[in-house]
Amino acid sequence: MQFITKESCLILAVTPANQDLANSDALKISKEVDPQGLRTIGVITKLDLMDEGTDARDILENKLLPLRRGYIGVVNRSQKDIDGRKDIKAALGAERKFFLSHPGYRHIADRMGTPHLQKTLNQQLTNHIRDTLPGLRSKLQSQLLSLEKEVEEYKNFKPDDPTRKTKALLQMVQQFGVDFEKRIEGSGDQVDTVELSGGARINRIFHERFPFELVKMEFDEKELRREISYAIKNIHGVRTGLFTPDLAFEAIVKKQIIKLKEPCLKCMDLVIQELINTVRQCTNKLGSYPRLREETERIVTTYVRERDIKTKDQVLLLIDIELSYINTNHEDFIGFANAQQRTTVTAAINNKKRVMPNQVIRRGWLTINISIMKGGSKDYWFVLTAESLSWYKDEEEKEKKYMLPLDNLKLRDVEKGFMSTKHTFAIFNTESRNVYKDLRQIELACDTQEDVDSWKASFLRAGVYPEKDQVDSEDTGPAESFSMDPQLERQVETIRNLVDSYIGIVNKSIRDLMPKTIMHLMINSAKDFIHSELLAYLYSCGDQGSLMEESADQAQRRDEMLRMYHALKEALVIIGDISTTTVSAPVPPPVDDTWRTKEPSPPPQARPAPAAVPPPSRPPAARGPTAAPPPSSPQNPAFGAPLIPSRPGPPPVNTYSAADPVANVPLIPSRPARVPPALPPGIPRRPPAAPGRPTIIRPSEPSLLD
């Protein structure tokens, strides 16, 4: 079945002539794969072994169970002929003699036999080649054009030529530098549409991940007030202070600035990791030379890590510079006068108003994790603004499910579930109110951790901050730290506002300087190193011959490509020499092949009533349908005498006379009626068929096609 299902395959449905054609397995299988009959040719064998008085004329004339391409009869060598070493030439001659001498096949002898079958198949092959030749030529030409560019550098390839190795090394290093710069700076060609890479991921670290890390280390309110009160009391000592000490302000500010080192160093590590991944992706194109790829990756990665140390030193120097001088004369600093009038509530409101109330900060899909008892997890389209978080049924934003105000909301990390594949974070109300329906918090899930970090950064822009690790007052200090007199409380509030204002200035400065420092000292420096110094490092690392040694896979690929290229050229030359002016045989017209889909097979014919004339001792064994009276036309004189028999022997005696009343019914068969061998008991005998219509074998039992 795996062969005949192909549309380019011709099907020879071979069936012995002494078997029921309706039950042929070959025709049954061909019907399944070729219902239109465009590829099926019927072949009838063993025509010389049919019973006396029977033939397959109706089948070979394509009248019984017709096929679109018809039937071809063949007579092959018997086992006796094979044992007697009868050659093929003699067998073909005997086959030709059989068809010419047989009265039922002599008129179609030119369309029978093995030579005609061979001619038919050759004609079909010629037609198929002529039809597919233009498409094959176009396909070969397109393949040849696609290989031209790659093969051009291999045409005069010499593996051991030092000039070739030097040229290849220069090209590889130059291409590596171009690829690295394109991945960092961005390029319009070869854009990756699956995931972020190179410069896009570094930009995400600069403007989403790093600000989020700065906010995460934001000081705890209760702890900060406690530290301010301790600083004021310790500065005053045994005296009672009348004024707010500026030394307490500087001490608290410096302590908060030192905390900036951790997120800065974490940002540096993320950028280094992305740079190393970018270098590894760019070296994939050097896979043809494994040693060159390893050395290039090692040299560039080593340089990047060296610059990492210098860049971290510079970032820490920026922190130290901020610690060295507290500039209270900064234009954005509120000063002591404004700090005394400003409250923490006013500061929170002003921070909220930094973003326009109706401005949309982010849109996207999120999954709300709810227990199965309350409906289960569902995906919604979320819209985050400066004042609310809304979710809809889909991105058309027509059917709103809920709108949640952002007042008193904070973020909380949630551990990933055992069977969950998504990353989750939660939103809750700091006043212990229900956030959504009867839920104290909403768990929102994303596909990747990067999406979670990006959503958290968007919530920060809307004023929703992450939860701080609250520390119980019993563990951090005595309870009397909160029992302050009104004057001390006013001083703590003033310094608290001053610290908030100055730390905001420092954070703004660090957020601006960190990307610039990393770009100058690390990324741009790495690009300059690749373009100017990488080649020199490669020359100094060892022998150029071993460095430019090809991998076994690359050598095999080159040989296969060259072999394919030459094979395609040779095939096009051969196709060009083929003459397409061949004799064409059109596809035969459709025939009535409803028998292939019809359930019942032809029913067997009933036996006619016996004639009044006494029958011979053994009637002819002719099988076929009941003969009908012929039309009133002059009888063919050829029917008056027995025809030429297919086998030697005396002609049979005609048992029908003109005086017999049944003589009007012509019962003379197309072949002389011979007395067949004795039949087994129980098998009925059938009368001979009418002249001019050969008798055929009809099945007496239902066909397998039923």
C-alpha positions as CSV (number, residue, x, y, z in Angstrom):
1,M,0.0,0.0,0.0
2,Q,2.9,2.4,0.6
3,F,3.8,2.3,-3.1
4,I,0.4,2.4,-4.8
5,T,-0.8,5.3,-2.7
6,K,1.6,7.6,-4.6
7,E,0.0,9.6,-7.4
8,S,2.9,8.9,-9.7
9,C,2.5,5.1,-9.4
10,L,0.7,3.0,-12.0
11,I,-1.3,0.1,-10.6
12,L,-1.4,-3.3,-12.5
13,A,-4.4,-5.1,-11.1
14,V,-3.4,-8.7,-12.0
15,T,-6.3,-11.3,-11.9
16,P,-6.2,-14.9,-13.2
17,A,-8.8,-15.5,-16.0
18,N,-10.0,-18.8,-14.3
19,Q,-11.1,-16.8,-11.1
20,D,-14.1,-14.6,-10.5
21,L,-13.1,-11.0,-11.5
22,A,-15.7,-9.5,-9.2
23,N,-13.9,-10.9,-6.2
24,S,-10.4,-9.8,-7.3
25,D,-8.3,-8.6,-4.4
26,A,-6.2,-6.5,-6.8
27,L,-9.2,-4.6,-8.1
28,K,-10.5,-4.2,-4.6
29,I,-7.2,-2.6,-3.3
30,S,-6.9,-0.4,-6.4
31,K,-10.4,0.9,-5.8
32,E,-9.4,2.2,-2.4
33,V,-6.3,4.2,-3.6
34,D,-7.5,5.1,-7.1
35,P,-11.3,5.6,-7.0
36,Q,-11.3,7.4,-10.4
37,G,-9.4,4.6,-12.1
38,L,-6.8,7.0,-13.6
39,R,-3.8,4.9,-12.6
40,T,-5.3,1.3,-12.8
41,I,-4.6,-1.1,-15.7
42,G,-6.2,-4.5,-15.5
43,V,-4.1,-7.5,-16.4
44,I,-5.8,-10.9,-17.1
45,T,-3.5,-13.9,-16.9
46,K,-3.9,-17.7,-17.5
47,L,-6.2,-17.2,-20.4
48,D,-5.1,-20.6,-21.8
49,L,-6.3,-22.4,-18.7
50,M,-9.9,-21.4,-18.9
51,D,-12.6,-24.1,-19.3
52,E,-13.5,-25.3,-22.7
53,G,-16.2,-23.2,-24.3
54,T,-15.4,-20.1,-22.1
55,D,-13.4,-17.1,-22.7
56,A,-12.7,-13.6,-21.3
57,R,-13.7,-11.6,-24.3
58,D,-16.2,-9.3,-22.5
59,I,-13.6,-8.5,-19.9
60,L,-10.8,-7.8,-22.4
61,E,-13.2,-5.7,-24.5
62,N,-13.8,-3.7,-21.3
63,K,-17.6,-4.5,-21.3
64,L,-17.7,-6.4,-18.0
65,L,-16.5,-4.6,-14.9
66,P,-14.9,-1.8,-17.1
67,L,-11.8,0.1,-16.2
68,R,-10.9,3.5,-17.5
69,R,-7.6,2.1,-18.9
70,G,-9.1,-1.2,-19.8
71,Y,-7.7,-4.7,-19.6
72,I,-4.7,-6.4,-21.2
73,G,-4.5,-10.2,-21.5
74,V,-1.2,-12.1,-21.2
75,V,-0.2,-15.7,-21.4
76,N,2.9,-16.5,-19.4
77,R,5.0,-19.6,-19.2
78,S,3.7,-22.5,-17.2
79,Q,5.7,-24.4,-14.7
80,K,6.2,-27.1,-17.2
81,D,7.6,-24.6,-19.7
82,I,9.9,-23.3,-17.1
83,D,11.1,-26.7,-16.1
84,G,11.6,-27.5,-19.9
85,R,13.8,-24.3,-20.2
86,K,11.5,-22.6,-22.6
87,D,13.1,-19.3,-23.4
88,I,11.3,-15.9,-23.3
89,K,11.4,-15.5,-27.1
90,A,9.6,-18.8,-27.6
91,A,7.1,-17.9,-24.9
92,L,6.3,-14.6,-26.5
93,G,5.9,-16.4,-29.8
94,A,3.5,-18.9,-28.3
95,E,1.6,-16.1,-26.6
96,R,1.2,-14.3,-30.0
97,K,0.1,-17.5,-31.7
98,F,-2.5,-18.1,-29.0
99,F,-4.2,-14.7,-29.4
100,L,-4.1,-14.9,-33.2
101,S,-5.5,-18.4,-33.3
102,H,-8.2,-18.0,-30.6
103,P,-11.6,-17.1,-32.2
104,G,-12.6,-14.9,-29.2
105,Y,-9.3,-12.9,-29.1
106,R,-8.1,-12.7,-32.7
107,H,-9.9,-9.4,-33.4
108,I,-8.1,-7.8,-30.4
109,A,-4.8,-9.7,-30.7
110,D,-3.0,-6.4,-31.5
111,R,-4.0,-5.1,-28.0
112,M,-3.1,-8.3,-26.1
113,G,0.1,-9.9,-24.9
114,T,3.2,-8.9,-22.9
115,P,4.7,-6.7,-25.7
116,H,1.6,-4.6,-25.8
117,L,1.6,-4.3,-22.0
118,Q,5.2,-3.2,-22.2
119,K,4.4,-0.7,-24.8
120,T,1.5,0.7,-22.8
121,L,3.7,1.1,-19.7
122,N,6.4,2.8,-21.7
123,Q,3.9,5.2,-23.1
124,Q,2.6,6.0,-19.7
125,L,6.1,6.6,-18.5
126,T,6.9,8.8,-21.4
127,N,3.7,10.8,-20.7
128,H,4.6,11.2,-17.1
129,I,8.2,12.3,-17.8
130,R,6.9,14.8,-20.4
131,D,4.3,16.3,-18.0
132,T,6.7,16.6,-15.1
133,L,9.7,17.7,-17.0
134,P,9.0,21.5,-16.9
135,G,8.2,21.5,-13.2
136,L,11.3,19.3,-12.5
137,R,13.5,21.7,-14.5
138,S,12.2,24.7,-12.6
139,K,12.7,23.0,-9.2
140,L,16.3,22.0,-10.2
141,Q,17.0,25.6,-11.3
142,S,15.8,27.1,-8.1
143,Q,17.8,24.7,-6.0
144,L,20.9,25.5,-8.1
145,L,20.4,29.2,-7.6
146,S,20.0,28.7,-3.8
147,L,23.4,26.9,-3.8
148,E,25.3,29.3,-6.0
149,K,26.2,31.7,-3.3
150,E,27.3,29.1,-0.8
151,V,29.2,27.1,-3.4
152,E,31.0,30.1,-4.8
153,E,33.5,30.1,-1.9
154,Y,34.0,26.3,-2.2
155,K,34.7,26.1,-5.9
156,N,38.4,26.7,-5.6
157,F,38.6,25.4,-2.0
158,K,42.0,24.2,-0.8
159,P,41.9,23.0,2.8
160,D,45.6,23.5,3.5
161,D,46.1,26.8,1.8
162,P,47.3,29.4,4.4
163,T,46.0,32.3,2.3
164,R,42.5,30.8,2.5
165,K,42.8,30.3,6.3
166,T,43.9,33.9,6.8
167,K,41.1,35.3,4.7
168,A,38.5,33.1,6.5
169,L,39.8,34.2,9.9
170,L,39.5,37.9,9.0
171,Q,36.0,37.4,7.6
172,M,34.9,35.4,10.7
173,V,36.2,38.0,13.1
174,Q,34.7,40.9,11.1
175,Q,31.3,39.1,10.9
176,F,31.4,38.4,14.6
177,G,31.9,42.0,15.4
178,V,29.0,43.1,13.1
179,D,26.7,40.5,14.6
180,F,27.5,41.6,18.2
181,E,26.9,45.2,17.4
182,K,23.6,44.5,15.7
183,R,22.4,42.5,18.7
184,I,23.3,45.3,21.1
185,E,22.4,48.4,19.0
186,G,19.5,46.7,17.2
187,S,19.0,46.2,13.5
188,G,16.2,45.9,11.0
189,D,17.4,42.7,9.3
190,Q,17.2,39.3,10.9
191,V,14.9,40.4,13.7
192,D,14.0,37.9,16.3
193,T,10.3,37.8,16.8
194,V,10.2,35.0,19.4
195,E,11.9,36.6,22.4
196,L,13.9,39.6,23.5
197,S,17.7,39.3,23.1
198,G,20.8,41.4,23.3
199,G,20.2,45.2,23.7
200,A,16.5,44.8,24.2
201,R,17.0,42.7,27.3
202,I,19.6,45.1,28.7
203,N,17.3,48.0,28.1
204,R,14.6,46.2,30.1
205,I,17.1,45.7,32.9
206,F,17.9,49.5,32.9
207,H,14.4,50.8,32.9
208,E,12.2,48.1,34.5
209,R,14.3,45.8,36.7
210,F,16.7,48.3,38.2
211,P,14.0,50.9,39.3
212,F,12.0,48.0,40.8
213,E,15.0,46.9,42.8
214,L,15.5,50.5,44.0
215,V,11.9,50.6,45.3
216,K,12.2,47.2,46.9
217,M,14.9,48.5,49.2
218,E,12.8,51.5,50.2
219,F,13.0,52.1,53.9
220,D,10.5,51.0,56.4
221,E,8.5,53.8,57.9
222,K,8.4,52.7,61.5
223,E,12.1,51.6,61.5
224,L,13.1,55.0,59.9
225,R,11.3,57.0,62.5
226,R,12.9,55.0,65.3
227,E,16.3,55.6,63.8
228,I,15.7,59.3,63.5
229,S,14.6,59.6,67.1
230,Y,17.7,57.7,68.3
231,A,19.9,59.9,66.2
232,I,18.4,63.1,67.6
233,K,18.6,61.9,71.2
234,N,22.2,60.7,70.8
235,I,23.3,64.0,69.2
236,H,21.7,66.1,72.0
237,G,23.2,63.8,74.7
238,V,22.4,64.9,78.2
239,R,21.1,68.2,77.0
240,T,17.6,68.9,75.8
241,G,17.7,70.1,72.2
242,L,15.7,73.2,71.2
243,F,16.4,72.9,67.4
244,T,16.4,70.1,64.9
245,P,20.0,68.9,64.5
246,D,21.2,68.7,60.9
247,L,23.7,66.0,61.9
248,A,20.9,63.6,62.4
249,F,19.7,64.3,58.9
250,E,23.1,63.6,57.4
251,A,23.5,60.4,59.4
252,I,20.2,59.0,58.3
253,V,20.7,60.0,54.7
254,K,24.2,58.4,54.5
255,K,22.8,55.2,55.9
256,Q,20.1,55.1,53.2
257,I,22.5,55.9,50.4
258,I,24.7,52.9,51.4
259,K,21.7,50.7,50.8
260,L,21.8,51.6,47.1
261,K,24.9,49.5,46.6
262,E,23.1,46.2,46.6
263,P,20.5,46.9,43.8
264,C,23.3,48.6,41.7
265,L,25.5,45.5,41.9
266,K,22.6,43.2,41.1
267,C,21.8,45.3,38.0
268,M,25.5,44.9,37.0
269,D,25.3,41.1,37.3
270,L,22.2,40.9,35.2
271,V,23.8,43.0,32.4
272,I,27.0,40.9,32.5
273,Q,24.9,37.7,32.1
274,E,23.1,39.2,29.1
275,L,26.4,40.2,27.5
276,I,27.8,36.7,27.9
277,N,24.7,35.2,26.4
278,T,24.9,37.6,23.4
279,V,28.6,36.6,22.8
280,R,27.6,33.0,22.9
281,Q,24.8,33.5,20.4
282,C,27.1,35.4,18.0
283,T,29.8,32.6,18.2
284,N,27.3,30.1,16.9
285,K,28.1,31.2,13.4
286,L,31.7,30.1,13.9
287,G,30.6,26.5,14.4
288,S,32.5,25.6,11.2
289,Y,35.8,26.1,13.1
290,P,35.3,24.7,16.7
291,R,38.7,25.8,17.9
292,L,38.2,29.4,16.6
293,R,34.7,29.5,18.3
294,E,36.1,28.3,21.6
295,E,39.0,30.8,21.6
296,T,36.8,33.7,20.5
297,E,34.2,33.0,23.2
298,R,36.9,32.6,25.8
299,I,38.7,35.8,24.9
300,V,35.6,38.0,24.7
301,T,34.1,36.6,27.9
302,T,37.3,37.1,29.8
303,Y,37.5,40.7,28.7
304,V,33.8,41.3,29.6
305,R,34.5,39.9,33.1
306,E,37.5,42.2,33.5
307,R,35.5,45.2,32.6
308,D,32.8,44.0,35.0
309,I,35.3,44.5,37.9
310,K,36.2,48.0,36.7
311,T,32.6,49.0,36.1
312,K,31.5,47.8,39.6
313,D,34.3,49.8,41.1
314,Q,33.1,52.9,39.2
315,V,29.5,52.3,40.3
316,L,30.6,52.0,43.9
317,L,32.6,55.2,43.4
318,L,29.4,56.9,42.4
319,I,27.8,55.8,45.7
320,D,30.9,57.0,47.6
321,I,30.7,60.4,45.8
322,E,27.1,60.7,46.9
323,L,28.2,59.9,50.4
324,S,31.1,62.4,50.4
325,Y,29.0,65.5,50.2
326,I,25.3,66.0,51.2
327,N,24.2,68.9,48.9
328,T,21.3,70.5,50.8
329,N,21.4,73.4,48.4
330,H,20.1,71.3,45.5
331,E,17.3,72.9,43.5
332,D,15.0,70.0,44.1
333,F,15.6,69.8,47.8
334,I,12.7,71.0,49.9
335,G,14.7,72.6,52.7
336,F,14.0,72.9,56.4
337,A,11.2,75.5,56.0
338,N,9.2,73.4,53.6
339,A,9.9,70.2,55.5
340,Q,8.2,71.5,58.6
341,Q,5.0,72.2,56.7
342,R,5.0,69.1,54.7
343,T,3.4,65.9,56.0
344,T,3.8,62.3,54.8
345,V,0.2,62.3,53.6
346,T,0.9,65.3,51.3
347,A,4.0,63.5,50.0
348,A,2.1,60.4,49.1
349,I,-0.5,62.5,47.3
350,N,2.1,64.4,45.3
351,N,3.8,61.1,44.4
352,K,0.4,59.9,43.1
353,K,0.0,63.0,41.0
354,R,3.2,62.5,39.1
355,V,1.3,60.4,36.6
356,M,-1.8,61.7,34.9
357,P,-5.0,60.2,36.4
358,N,-6.4,58.8,33.1
359,Q,-3.1,57.8,31.6
360,V,-2.9,54.0,30.8
361,I,0.3,52.6,32.1
362,R,0.0,49.0,30.8
363,R,-2.3,46.6,29.0
364,G,-1.9,42.8,28.8
365,W,-3.2,39.3,29.6
366,L,-3.0,38.0,33.2
367,T,-4.4,35.0,34.9
368,I,-6.4,35.4,38.1
369,N,-5.8,32.4,40.4
370,I,-9.0,31.5,42.2
371,S,-9.8,28.2,43.9
372,I,-11.9,25.7,42.0
373,M,-14.7,26.1,44.4
374,K,-15.0,29.8,43.4
375,G,-14.7,29.4,39.7
376,G,-11.1,28.4,39.0
377,S,-8.3,30.3,37.3
378,K,-9.3,32.5,34.3
379,D,-7.4,34.7,31.8
380,Y,-8.5,38.3,31.5
381,W,-7.3,41.4,29.7
382,F,-6.0,43.9,32.3
383,V,-5.7,47.7,31.9
384,L,-3.6,49.5,34.5
385,T,-4.0,53.3,35.0
386,A,-2.7,55.7,37.6
387,E,-5.8,55.3,39.7
388,S,-7.3,51.8,39.0
389,L,-6.8,48.3,37.8
390,S,-9.5,47.0,35.5
391,W,-9.9,43.7,33.7
392,Y,-12.1,42.7,30.8
393,K,-13.2,39.6,29.0
394,D,-10.9,40.2,26.0
395,E,-8.7,42.9,24.4
396,E,-11.6,44.7,22.8
397,E,-12.3,46.1,26.3
398,K,-16.1,46.1,25.9
399,E,-17.2,43.8,28.7
400,K,-15.6,45.0,31.9
401,K,-15.5,42.4,34.7
402,Y,-14.2,44.6,37.6
403,M,-12.4,47.8,38.4
404,L,-10.2,47.9,41.5
405,P,-9.0,51.3,42.9
406,L,-5.2,51.4,43.7
407,D,-5.6,53.2,47.0
408,N,-3.9,51.4,49.9
409,L,-2.8,48.5,47.6
410,K,0.6,46.8,47.7
411,L,2.4,43.9,46.0
412,R,3.5,40.7,47.5
413,D,5.5,37.8,46.1
414,V,3.8,34.4,46.0
415,E,5.6,31.1,45.8
416,K,5.1,29.0,42.6
417,G,2.7,26.1,43.1
418,F,3.9,22.5,42.8
419,M,2.0,21.7,39.7
420,S,1.9,25.3,38.3
421,T,3.9,26.3,35.3
422,K,3.2,30.1,35.8
423,H,4.9,32.7,38.0
424,T,2.6,34.5,40.4
425,F,2.4,37.7,42.5
426,A,-0.4,39.1,44.6
427,I,-2.1,42.4,45.3
428,F,-3.5,43.1,48.8
429,N,-5.0,46.0,50.8
430,T,-2.9,47.3,53.6
431,E,-6.1,48.0,55.7
432,S,-7.0,44.3,55.6
433,R,-10.0,44.9,53.4
434,N,-11.3,42.6,50.7
435,V,-9.8,43.4,47.4
436,Y,-12.1,41.4,45.1
437,K,-15.4,39.9,46.2
438,D,-14.6,38.0,49.4
439,L,-10.8,37.7,48.7
440,R,-8.3,39.5,50.8
441,Q,-5.7,39.4,48.0
442,I,-5.7,38.6,44.2
443,E,-3.1,36.3,42.8
444,L,-2.0,37.3,39.3
445,A,0.0,34.8,37.2
446,C,2.3,35.3,34.1
447,D,4.0,32.8,31.8
448,T,7.6,34.0,32.7
449,Q,9.4,35.7,35.5
450,E,10.3,38.5,33.2
451,D,6.6,39.3,32.7
452,V,6.1,39.4,36.4
453,D,9.0,41.8,36.9
454,S,7.7,44.0,34.1
455,W,4.2,44.1,35.6
456,K,5.7,45.0,39.0
457,A,7.6,47.9,37.5
458,S,4.4,49.1,35.9
459,F,2.6,49.0,39.3
460,L,5.5,51.0,40.7
461,R,4.8,53.8,38.2
462,A,1.1,53.7,39.4
463,G,2.2,54.1,43.0
464,V,1.7,50.5,44.1
465,Y,4.8,49.4,46.0
466,P,6.0,46.0,47.2
467,E,5.4,44.9,50.7
468,K,8.1,45.5,53.2
469,D,9.2,42.9,55.7
470,Q,7.6,44.2,58.9
471,V,9.6,43.8,62.1
472,D,7.8,43.5,65.4
473,S,8.6,46.3,67.8
474,E,9.4,43.8,70.6
475,D,12.3,42.5,68.6
476,T,13.8,45.8,67.4
477,G,13.8,47.9,70.5
478,P,12.0,48.9,73.6
479,A,8.5,50.3,73.4
480,E,9.5,53.6,74.9
481,S,11.1,54.6,71.6
482,F,7.6,55.5,70.4
483,S,6.7,57.5,73.4
484,M,8.0,60.9,72.2
485,D,7.2,64.4,73.4
486,P,5.6,66.7,70.9
487,Q,8.8,68.7,70.3
488,L,10.8,65.5,69.5
489,E,7.9,64.3,67.3
490,R,8.0,67.5,65.3
491,Q,11.8,67.1,64.8
492,V,11.4,63.5,63.7
493,E,8.7,64.5,61.2
494,T,10.9,67.3,59.8
495,I,14.0,65.1,59.3
496,R,11.7,62.4,57.9
497,N,10.5,64.7,55.1
498,L,14.1,66.0,54.5
499,V,15.4,62.4,54.1
500,D,12.6,61.5,51.8
501,S,13.3,64.5,49.6
502,Y,17.1,64.0,49.4
503,I,16.9,60.2,48.8
504,G,14.5,60.9,45.9
505,I,17.2,63.2,44.4
506,V,19.9,60.5,44.9
507,N,17.7,57.8,43.4
508,K,17.0,59.9,40.4
509,S,20.7,60.6,39.9
510,I,21.7,56.9,40.3
511,R,18.9,55.7,37.9
512,D,20.3,58.1,35.3
513,L,24.1,57.4,35.8
514,M,23.9,53.6,36.1
515,P,23.0,52.9,32.5
516,K,25.5,55.5,31.3
517,T,28.3,54.0,33.3
518,I,27.6,50.5,32.2
519,M,27.3,51.5,28.5
520,H,30.6,53.4,28.6
521,L,32.8,51.2,30.7
522,M,31.5,47.8,29.6
523,I,29.3,47.6,26.5
524,N,31.0,50.2,24.3
525,S,34.4,49.0,25.5
526,A,33.5,45.4,24.6
527,K,32.5,46.5,21.1
528,D,35.8,48.4,20.6
529,F,37.7,45.5,21.8
530,I,36.1,43.1,19.4
531,H,36.7,45.4,16.4
532,S,40.3,46.4,17.2
533,E,42.0,43.9,19.5
534,L,40.2,40.5,19.1
535,L,42.2,39.5,16.0
536,A,45.5,40.2,17.6
537,Y,44.5,38.1,20.6
538,L,43.5,35.2,18.3
539,Y,46.9,35.4,16.5
540,S,48.7,35.2,19.8
541,C,46.8,32.3,21.2
542,G,48.4,29.6,19.0
543,D,49.0,28.1,15.6
544,Q,46.8,29.6,12.9
545,G,46.5,26.2,11.2
546,S,45.0,24.5,14.2
547,L,42.8,27.5,14.9
548,M,41.3,27.4,11.5
549,E,40.9,23.6,11.3
550,E,37.5,22.6,10.0
551,S,35.2,20.3,11.9
552,A,34.3,17.0,10.4
553,D,30.6,18.0,10.1
554,Q,31.6,21.1,8.1
555,A,33.9,19.1,5.8
556,Q,31.1,16.6,5.2
557,R,28.6,19.4,4.6
558,R,30.9,21.1,2.1
559,D,31.5,17.9,0.1
560,E,27.7,17.1,0.1
561,M,27.0,20.7,-1.1
562,L,29.6,20.5,-3.9
563,R,28.3,17.0,-4.9
564,M,24.7,18.3,-4.9
565,Y,25.7,21.4,-7.0
566,H,27.5,19.3,-9.7
567,A,24.6,16.8,-9.7
568,L,22.1,19.6,-10.3
569,K,24.1,21.0,-13.2
570,E,24.4,17.6,-14.8
571,A,20.7,16.9,-14.3
572,L,19.8,20.2,-16.0
573,V,22.1,19.3,-19.0
574,I,20.4,15.9,-19.3
575,I,17.0,17.5,-19.2
576,G,18.0,20.0,-21.8
577,D,19.0,17.2,-24.2
578,I,15.7,15.4,-23.8
579,S,13.3,15.9,-26.7
580,T,9.8,16.6,-25.6
581,T,8.3,16.0,-29.0
582,T,7.2,12.5,-28.1
583,V,4.1,10.8,-29.1
584,S,1.4,11.5,-26.6
585,A,-1.3,9.1,-25.5
586,P,-4.2,11.0,-23.9
587,V,-5.9,9.8,-20.8
588,P,-8.8,7.5,-21.8
589,P,-12.3,8.9,-21.4
590,P,-14.3,8.0,-18.3
591,V,-16.2,4.7,-18.3
592,D,-19.2,3.5,-16.4
593,D,-17.3,2.2,-13.4
594,T,-20.2,2.3,-11.0
595,W,-19.5,-1.3,-10.3
596,R,-16.6,-0.2,-8.2
597,T,-18.9,1.5,-5.8
598,K,-22.0,-0.7,-6.3
599,E,-22.6,-3.1,-3.5
600,P,-24.1,-6.2,-5.2
601,S,-22.2,-8.1,-7.8
602,P,-23.9,-9.3,-11.1
603,P,-26.4,-11.9,-10.1
604,P,-26.1,-15.4,-11.6
605,Q,-28.4,-16.2,-14.5
606,A,-31.1,-18.9,-14.2
607,R,-30.8,-22.1,-16.3
608,P,-33.1,-22.3,-19.4
609,A,-35.6,-25.1,-19.8
610,P,-34.2,-28.2,-21.5
611,A,-34.8,-28.6,-25.2
612,A,-37.0,-31.4,-26.7
613,V,-34.1,-32.8,-28.7
614,P,-32.3,-35.5,-26.9
615,P,-29.1,-34.1,-25.6
616,P,-25.7,-35.6,-26.3
617,S,-24.1,-37.9,-23.8
618,R,-22.2,-35.0,-22.3
619,P,-23.4,-31.4,-23.0
620,P,-20.9,-28.7,-23.7
621,A,-19.5,-27.0,-20.6
622,A,-20.2,-23.5,-21.7
623,R,-21.1,-21.1,-19.0
624,G,-22.9,-17.9,-19.5
625,P,-26.2,-16.1,-19.4
626,T,-29.4,-17.5,-21.1
627,A,-29.3,-16.9,-24.8
628,A,-31.9,-14.5,-26.2
629,P,-33.5,-14.9,-29.7
630,P,-31.4,-13.1,-32.3
631,P,-32.9,-10.3,-34.4
632,S,-34.4,-11.1,-37.8
633,S,-31.3,-10.6,-39.9
634,P,-29.5,-13.0,-42.2
635,Q,-27.4,-15.4,-40.2
636,N,-23.7,-15.0,-40.4
637,P,-22.3,-17.8,-42.5
638,A,-19.5,-18.1,-40.2
639,F,-21.8,-19.7,-37.7
640,G,-22.7,-22.5,-39.9
641,A,-19.4,-24.4,-39.4
642,P,-17.3,-24.8,-36.3
643,L,-14.6,-22.2,-35.8
644,I,-10.9,-22.9,-35.6
645,P,-10.2,-24.6,-32.3
646,S,-7.5,-23.3,-30.0
647,R,-6.2,-26.8,-29.4
648,P,-5.6,-29.6,-31.8
649,G,-8.2,-32.3,-32.0
650,P,-11.3,-33.5,-34.0
651,P,-14.1,-30.9,-34.2
652,P,-17.2,-31.8,-32.1
653,V,-20.3,-33.0,-33.6
654,N,-23.1,-30.4,-33.9
655,T,-26.0,-31.9,-31.9
656,Y,-28.5,-29.3,-33.2
657,S,-30.3,-29.8,-36.5
658,A,-32.3,-27.5,-38.6
659,A,-35.4,-29.5,-38.1
660,D,-35.4,-29.2,-34.4
661,P,-38.0,-26.7,-33.2
662,V,-35.3,-25.2,-30.9
663,A,-33.0,-24.6,-33.8
664,N,-34.3,-21.1,-34.2
665,V,-32.3,-20.3,-31.0
666,P,-28.7,-20.1,-32.1
667,L,-26.8,-22.1,-29.5
668,I,-23.5,-22.4,-31.4
669,P,-20.7,-21.0,-29.1
670,S,-17.8,-18.8,-30.2
671,R,-15.6,-21.8,-29.7
672,P,-16.3,-25.4,-30.6
673,A,-18.1,-27.2,-27.8
674,R,-15.9,-29.9,-26.5
675,V,-16.8,-32.5,-24.0
676,P,-15.1,-31.4,-20.8
677,P,-13.8,-33.7,-18.2
678,A,-16.2,-35.3,-15.8
679,L,-17.5,-32.6,-13.4
680,P,-18.0,-33.3,-9.7
681,P,-21.5,-34.2,-8.8
682,G,-23.8,-31.4,-7.7
683,I,-22.4,-28.7,-10.1
684,P,-25.1,-27.6,-12.5
685,R,-24.4,-27.4,-16.2
686,R,-25.3,-24.3,-18.1
687,P,-26.4,-24.0,-21.8
688,P,-24.1,-22.4,-24.3
689,A,-24.4,-18.7,-25.0
690,A,-25.6,-17.0,-28.2
691,P,-23.3,-16.6,-31.1
692,G,-21.4,-13.4,-31.3
693,R,-21.3,-13.1,-27.5
694,P,-18.6,-15.1,-25.8
695,T,-19.6,-16.9,-22.7
696,I,-18.0,-15.8,-19.5
697,I,-17.8,-17.2,-16.0
698,R,-20.5,-15.9,-13.7
699,P,-20.1,-16.4,-10.0
700,S,-22.8,-18.5,-8.4
701,E,-22.2,-17.2,-5.0
702,P,-22.3,-13.5,-3.7
703,S,-19.2,-11.5,-4.5
704,L,-16.9,-10.1,-1.8
705,L,-17.8,-6.7,-3.2
706,D,-21.3,-7.0,-1.8
